[in-house]
């Protein structure tokens, strides 16, 4: 980051705090908002807003844009250079692809490898698995169930609304509940989290919400999906699920035997149902 052109003669104490933060957190600035920076350094968002013109930028967004152009070592900047060469008619597509790459990078920085290992262990060792996946996460959960079948697992989907109680009545202490919770915490999620305290079942949570309640589970898997006012992609959630499936395969002792059994099954009936 080159800020050698900045004249610090009229800097306030808060300005120096902001500048020091920028200089020491270059690798994470791409993914942070002004509010997040404000909370971390104890300087008001208004003060941060007044800081950017002092170093030659209109706002944080413009500063980030320049930072990316300066730094050719990040995957995002390399991809952005490639996408910038596309015709204007493809610019919307390229910007969306870039945001997805940014979401993957931030997810990679914030997700816990230990949580991934714990989630894989719980899934391979728990006889009965339940999944609650509302709205857009339902599609991701379907892919997850499809993959888990190869390990001999058949997760049970929990329905929303009052129908949740019918299945929840069957969940036992030795079971595992997988929660997909994005954008906001639904009433059903609150019920599942509170009932967990009573019954004692384990939870694996996929979420873009850094909430203490959600993180206080056996495995919290963070999936960054963009800022609150932006379009929320499911790319990072799918990437985390894919990574988890690979970890499960590594921990599954009879995975290859099941794959051989699946291939034998396909071979036996391929004349009737071709793949």
C-alpha positions in Angstrom: 0.0 0.0 0.0 1.6 3.3 -1.1 0.4 6.3 1.0 3.7 8.2 0.7 1.8 11.1 -1.0 -0.3 11.7 2.1 0.4 14.9 4.0 -0.1 14.1 7.7 0.5 17.7 8.9 -3.1 18.3 9.7 -4.0 14.8 10.9 -5.9 14.4 14.1 -5.2 11.7 16.6 -8.1 9.7 15.2 -6.7 10.2 11.7 -3.4 8.6 12.7 -5.2 5.7 14.3 -7.1 5.1 11.0 -4.0 5.4 9.0 -2.1 2.9 11.2 -4.9 0.5 10.9 -4.9 0.7 7.1 -1.2 0.2 6.9 -1.2 -2.9 9.2 -4.4 -4.6 7.8 -3.9 -4.3 4.0 -4.8 -7.9 3.4 -8.2 -7.8 5.1 -9.3 -4.3 4.0 -10.9 -5.6 0.8 -13.6 -7.2 2.8 -14.3 -4.7 5.6 -16.9 -2.1 5.9 -16.5 1.3 7.5 -18.7 0.2 10.4 -16.5 -2.9 11.0 -13.3 -0.7 10.9 -15.0 1.8 13.3 -15.9 -1.0 15.8 -12.3 -2.4 15.7 -10.4 0.8 16.3 -12.9 2.8 18.4 -13.3 5.7 15.9 -16.7 6.9 14.8 -18.0 6.1 11.3 -18.4 9.8 10.7 -14.7 10.4 11.5 -13.7 7.6 9.2 -15.9 9.2 6.5 -14.1 12.5 6.8 -10.7 10.8 6.7 -10.9 9.6 3.0 -10.6 13.0 1.4 -7.6 13.7 3.5 -5.7 11.0 1.7 -7.2 11.7 -1.7 -10.2 9.4 -1.9 -14.0 10.1 -2.0 -14.8 7.2 0.3 -13.8 3.7 1.4 -15.1 2.1 -1.8 -12.8 4.3 -3.9 -9.9 3.5 -1.6 -10.5 -0.2 -2.0 -10.7 0.1 -5.8 -7.3 1.8 -5.8 -5.8 -0.7 -3.4 -6.8 -3.6 -5.7 -5.2 -1.8 -8.7 -2.0 -1.3 -6.7 -1.7 -4.8 -5.4 -1.2 -7.4 -8.1 -0.6 -10.3 -5.6 -4.1 -11.0 -4.6 -6.3 -13.4 -6.5 -9.1 -10.8 -6.7 -6.9 -8.2 -8.3 -5.6 -10.7 -10.9 -9.2 -11.7 -11.8 -10.3 -8.1 -11.9 -7.6 -7.3 -14.4 -8.8 -10.1 -16.6 -12.5 -9.2 -16.3 -11.8 -5.5 -16.9 -10.8 -6.4 -20.5 -14.3 -7.7 -21.2 -16.7 -5.6 -23.3 -19.1 -3.3 -21.5 -22.0 -5.6 -22.3 -20.4 -8.3 -20.1 -19.5 -5.9 -17.2 -22.5 -6.9 -15.0 -21.5 -10.5 -15.3 -17.9 -9.8 -14.5 -18.7 -7.7 -11.5 -20.9 -10.5 -10.1 -18.1 -13.0 -10.7 -15.7 -10.7 -8.9 -18.0 -10.4 -5.9 -18.3 -14.1 -5.7 -14.5 -14.4 -5.6 -14.3 -11.8 -2.9 -16.9 -13.8 -0.9 -14.8 -16.9 -1.3 -11.7 -15.1 -0.1 -13.4 -13.6 3.0 -15.0 -17.0 3.8 -11.5 -18.6 3.6 -10.1 -16.0 6.0 -12.9 -16.3 8.6 -13.9 -19.9 8.5 -12.4 -22.1 11.2 -10.5 -25.3 10.1 -11.2 -26.7 13.5 -14.9 -26.2 13.0 -14.7 -28.0 9.6 -13.0 -31.0 11.2 -15.5 -31.1 14.1 -18.4 -30.9 11.6 -17.0 -33.8 9.5 -16.4 -35.9 12.6 -20.0 -35.3 13.9 -21.5 -36.2 10.5 -19.5 -39.4 10.2 -20.2 -40.5 13.8 -23.8 -39.6 14.3 -26.4 -42.2 13.3 -29.3 -39.8 12.7 -28.9 -36.4 11.1 -31.6 -33.7 10.7 -31.3 -30.6 8.4 -33.2 -27.3 8.6 -32.5 -25.4 5.4 -35.1 -22.6 4.6 -35.4 -20.4 1.5 -32.3 -20.4 -0.8 -30.3 -22.7 1.4 -32.7 -25.6 0.6 -31.0 -26.1 -2.8 -27.5 -26.3 -1.1 -28.9 -28.7 1.5 -30.3 -31.0 -1.3 -26.8 -31.2 -2.8 -25.4 -32.0 0.6 -28.0 -34.8 1.1 -27.2 -36.2 -2.4 -23.5 -36.4 -1.5 -24.1 -37.8 2.0 -26.0 -40.7 0.5 -22.7 -42.0 -0.9 -21.6 -42.5 2.7 -24.7 -44.4 3.6 -26.4 -41.4 5.3 -30.0 -40.3 4.7 -30.5 -36.9 6.5 -34.1 -36.0 7.5 -35.3 -32.5 6.4 -37.1 -30.5 9.1 -40.1 -28.6 7.9 -40.8 -24.9 8.8 -43.7 -23.5 10.7 -45.7 -25.5 13.2 -44.8 -28.7 11.3 -41.4 -28.4 12.9 -42.8 -29.7 16.2 -43.7 -33.1 14.7 -40.1 -33.9 13.7 -38.5 -32.0 16.7 -40.4 -34.3 19.0 -38.3 -37.2 17.6 -34.8 -35.6 17.9 -32.7 -37.2 20.6 -29.6 -36.3 22.5 -27.4 -38.5 20.3 -28.7 -36.9 17.1 -27.2 -34.1 15.0 -29.0 -31.1 13.6 -27.5 -29.2 10.7 -28.8 -25.6 10.5 -28.5 -23.2 7.5 -29.1 -19.7 8.8 -28.5 -16.8 6.4 -29.4 -13.1 6.5 -31.6 -13.4 9.6 -32.5 -15.8 12.4 -35.9 -17.3 11.8 -38.3 -18.3 14.6 -37.6 -22.0 13.7 -33.9 -21.5 14.2 -34.5 -20.0 17.6 -36.7 -22.9 18.6 -34.1 -25.4 17.4 -31.3 -23.6 19.3 -33.4 -23.3 22.5 -34.6 -26.9 22.3 -30.9 -28.0 21.9 -30.3 -26.7 25.5 -33.1 -29.0 26.8 -32.3 -32.1 24.8 -28.5 -31.8 24.3 -28.2 -32.7 20.6 -25.2 -31.5 18.6 -25.5 -28.7 16.0 -23.5 -27.8 12.9 -24.4 -24.3 11.7 -23.8 -22.7 8.2 -24.3 -19.0 8.5 -23.2 -15.5 7.4 -24.3 -14.1 10.8 -21.6 -13.6 13.4 -24.0 -14.1 16.2 -22.9 -15.4 19.6 -25.9 -17.6 19.8 -25.1 -19.4 16.6 -21.4 -19.6 17.3 -22.0 -21.3 20.6 -22.5 -24.6 18.9 -20.2 -27.6 18.2 -19.3 -26.4 14.7 -20.0 -22.9 13.3 -19.2 -22.7 9.6 -19.0 -19.1 8.4 -20.0 -18.3 4.8 -19.6 -14.7 3.7 -22.3 -13.7 1.1 -21.9 -10.0 0.7 -22.9 -6.8 2.5 -26.5 -6.5 3.9 -27.6 -4.3 1.0 -26.0 -6.4 -1.8 -27.2 -9.4 -3.7 -26.5 -12.4 -1.6 -24.8 -15.2 -3.5 -24.8 -18.8 -2.4 -21.3 -19.5 -3.9 -19.4 -19.5 -0.6 -22.0 -21.7 1.1 -21.7 -24.3 -1.7 -17.9 -24.1 -1.5 -18.0 -24.8 2.2 -20.4 -27.7 1.7 -18.2 -29.2 -1.0 -15.1 -28.8 1.3 -17.0 -30.5 4.1 -17.9 -33.4 1.9 -14.3 -34.0 1.0 -13.3 -34.0 4.7 -16.1 -36.5 5.4 -14.7 -38.8 2.6 -11.3 -38.6 4.2 -12.8 -39.6 7.6 -15.1 -42.3 6.3 -13.5 -45.7 6.7 -15.7 -47.6 4.3 -16.1 -44.8 1.6 -14.3 -46.8 -1.1 -16.3 -49.9 -0.4 -19.5 -47.9 -0.8 -18.3 -46.4 -4.0 -17.5 -49.9 -5.4 -20.9 -51.0 -4.3 -22.5 -48.1 -6.1 -20.6 -48.8 -9.3 -21.7 -52.5 -9.1 -25.3 -51.3 -8.7 -25.0 -49.1 -11.8 -23.4 -51.8 -13.8 -26.1 -54.3 -12.9 -29.0 -52.2 -14.1 -27.4 -49.9 -16.7 -29.4 -51.6 -19.5 -32.6 -50.3 -17.8 -31.4 -46.9 -16.5 -28.5 -45.4 -18.4 -26.4 -42.8 -16.6 
